[in-house]
């Protein structure tokens, strides 16, 4: 917690923009954020249980569909007038963000069919690094030296994780040929997880451009509804069935919509209104660690040493990239 204490001074909240608008009430942001991360880490477990009967595309579509349906009555009751006054620019941005979110869920959830929870979650957590890559192009933000170092370390970690799904250490590292490696299911899952990270990066980058006159709940409602629409269309054309599942499968998907989607995503977005983005980014790195622990106890997945080492490199790289160096900030223009 020393990093958090270093970056949250007594004037942190006073420096937040007026668009963050409101001071946090009785709930402190840091405990709320940690709760959100813990809730978000349950997603891979619920998905694995639901995949016993439902396809990945069906799970993604129903997850966002249920979340949208749950939000609809509340949004219409509290934010109907704000929805009517949403600008054309905000409609376009919300629609674009929802499209990237649909890509994220479709590819990341699919990755869990082919690779381990540890590998999938660690690779999808490279999202902050892709944000750093595209920020200069889309947000006109320069990439500082520590971000570049984090990118390099995380890339090495990603390659190590990919190798852990196909290689083994037996008196030395033994790997299959390139041709057979590219056909391996685990590698396919790793690639899908990385595409999922790209989708999440697009979602975050577009979200940062949204105008400040749109409150959090209407924004996530528009984004979730857009993502649900795209995923339902994809499920229809891919032939994925959405009905006739057992009540247990629907329960897992409902829990997926309630806990990781509505509870976790909303809490994390709420915390971003009161905490520096660097603090939130570093705290979110606890998610793959928590997911791996859940997988160990509930799915009996024991990660090999090579995968743990690779995941450690990925998380270290993200931490370095997210770390806000006071000296470099003071010298930058």
N, C-alpha and C positions, 0 to 999 in steps of 0.2 A: 504493500500500500504506500510505500515511500514515494513512488512515482506520482501517485494520485495526489498525495499531500503536497508534493512539490509544485504541481500545476494548478491546484485550487487554493488560491489565496483568499483572504477575507473579502477582496474586492472582485472576485471572479464573476459573481452574479451581476455586480454593478456594471461590469464591462460588456455583458451580453447585450446584443442589439435589442431595440425596443420591440422588434418583431417577435422576439422570444416572449415578449409581452408580459407574461405573468410570472410572479415569483412562485417558487415551489411552496406548497402548503405544508401540511403536517408531515408529508412523506419526504424524507431526505433523498436526493437524487442518487447518491452512490449505492445505498442498499437497494433501492428500486432497480437500478441498472443491473446489479449482481443477480437480483431475483429474475429479471428479464433474461439474462444470459443462461441461468439455470433452466428456466422454462423452455428456452429455445433449444437447448441441448437434448431435449427429449424427442425432437422431431424424428431423428433417424431410427429410434426404437419403435415409435408408432408406425413409421413407414414400413419397417421390416416385418412387423406383425401383419399389417394390412396387405403386404405383398404375397402372403400365403394364398390369397384368393383374388385380389384385384391387381390389375396391371398398373405400371408406374404412371401412365398417362391418365388413367381413371382416378388414381389417388390424387394427382396434382390438380385435376379439374374439380374433383369433389371438395378438396381442401379449400380452394379459393371460392368455389360456389357456396359452400356452407358458411364460410366467413362473411361473404357478401350478404347472404340471406339473413344472417344474424345481425349484421350492422344496419340493414335497410330500415326497419321500423324506427330505430333510434335516430338515424340520420334524417329521415323524413319528418320526424316529430320535432327535432331540435334545430336542424340546419336547412330546412326546405328553402327559406328565403336566400340563404347564402349560395346554395346550389344554383338558384335561378340567376344569380348575379355573377357567376364565375366567368371570368374573361375568356375570350377565344384562345389567348395565349396559354392560360392555365389549363384549359381543356386539352389542348394539343400536348402540353408537357405531361399532364397526368396520363393521357392515353399512351404516350411514348414510354413513360416510366412503367406503366402496367404491362406493356408489350415486353419490355426487358425482364420484368418480374416473371412473366409467363415462361420466357426462355430459361430463366434461372431454375424455376421449379421443375419444368419438364425434363431438363438435362440432369440436374442434380439428383432428383428422386430416381430417375432411370439409372444413374450411376450405382445406386445401392443394390441393384440387381446383379452387378458384375464384380464389384470390389468390396472391400471391407468398410465398416463404418469409420474406422480410424483413418484410412486412406482417403475416403470420400470427403469427410468433414475437414481434414487437414488441407486438402487441395482446394476445396471450395472457399476456405478461409484466406486464399491468396487475393481475394477481392480488393482489399486496400491497396495492394501493389498495382493492380490494373487501374485503380482510380488514380494512382500517382502517375502512371504512364500516360493516361489520356487527359489528365488535368491541364497540362500546358496547351493542348490543342482545343479543348472545349471550354475550359474555364480561365485560360490565360494565366495559369499558376505555374511558376517554375519548379523544377524538381531539384531539391537541394542534395548535397553530397551524401548525407546520411540516408536519404531515400534511395539513392542509387546503390549504396552499399547493401541496404536491406533487400532490394530487388535481386541482387546477385546471390546473396545468401539463400533467399527463399527459392530461387530457381534451382540451385544445387539441391536444396531439400526436396523439391518436387521431383527431380530426377531420381533421387534416392528412394523416395516413396514408390515411384513407378517401378524401380528396379526390385524393391522388396516384394512386389506382387508376382514377380516372375523368376527372380533369382534366389539362390540359397547360399548360405555360407557353410562350406564343407571343406575344411583345410584350404580355404581361399574362396573368393567369390566365384560362383559358377552360374552362368546365365545361358539361356537358349540362344539360338541364332536370331538375327534381326527379323527374318521372315516369319518364324514361329512366334516371336515376341509380339509382332504387330497383330497377330491373330488371337492373342490371349484375351480372354474375357476381362481379366482384371485390368489390363491396359486400356481396354475399351471403357471400362468404368472410370478409370483415372482421367481419360480425355473428356468424358462427359462431365465430370466434376469440375474440370478446368473451364469448360464452356459455361457451366453453371456460375462459376466465379465471374466470368466476363459479363453474363447477363445481370448479375447482382451489381457489378460495377456500373453498368449502364443505368440501372435503376437508381443508384445513389447519385450519380453525376447529374441525371435529369432532375432528380428531386432537389438538388441544391440550387437549381435555377428557377424553381417555382416561386411565384410572387408571394410576398409575405401577407397578403390580405386573404389567404385561404387557410382556414384553421386545420389542425392536424386530422381530426376525425373525417371531415368531408374529403380531404386529400386522400387519405388511405382508403376511403370508401370508393372513390373514383378509380384509384389504382387497382384495388382488389377486384372491382367489377370488370375492369378492362382485362386483367390477367385471367379471370374466370372465363370470360367470353372467348378469348383466344384458346384457352386450354380445352374448353368444351368443343370448339370447332375442330381442334386437333384430335381430340378423342373420337369425334364422329367420323372423320376421314380416315383415321388409323384403324377403325373398327373396334376400338376399345369399348367394352360394355360398361355402363354406369349403373345398371340395376341388377336385381336378383342376387345380390350378395347376402351373406349371412348377417344377422344383427350384430355379431361380434366385429365383423369387418367394418360395418358402418360406424360402430362405436369407436374403433381405432381412428377412423378418418375424422369423425366428429371431434375427438380429443385433439387430433392434429390441428383442426381449424380453431379450436378454442384456446389451447395452451401455447403451442409454438407460434401460431399465426396471430390471433387477436391479442392474447395476453402478452406474449413476449415481444412481438414486433411493435405493438403500440407502446409498451413500456420503454423499449429502447429508443423509439422516436421521441417519446416524451422527455427522456433523460437528455437527449441532444439539445433540447431547448434551454437547458440550465447548466450543462457541462461543456468544456472544450471538446472539440471533436477528437483530439489526440487521446484524451483520457478515455472517452467512450471506445475508441478503436482498440486501445490496449486492453481494456477490460473485456471486450468481446473475444479476445484471444483465449479466454478461459473456456469457451464453448467446445472446441475440439477435445480438450482435456476431459471435460465433463462427459461428452458423448462417448469417448473411449471407455471411461469408467462405467457408464450405463451399459455399453455393449459387453463389457467383461462380465458383469453380473447377470444381465438379462439374456444375452445372446451367446454367452460362453466364447466370445472372441478374444483370444490372447494375442496381442500384437507382437510380432517378432522384433528382435533387437534392431535390425536394419530399418524397419518401419518407424520404430520409436525415434531412432536417430534422425531419420529424414523429417519426421514431423517436428522434432525439436528445432531443426534448421529452418523449416518453414515458419514456425512461430517466432523464432529469434529474428529472422529477416523482417517479418511484419512488425515486430516490436521496434526494431531499429528504424524502419521506415516511418512508423507512426510517432516515434519519439520526437518531441519538439525541443530542439536544442536552443536554449536561450541565447547563447553566444552567436549562433549562426543567424537567428532572427534579428539580433541587434545590428549585425553587419550587413544584412541583406537590404535591398532597396525595393 
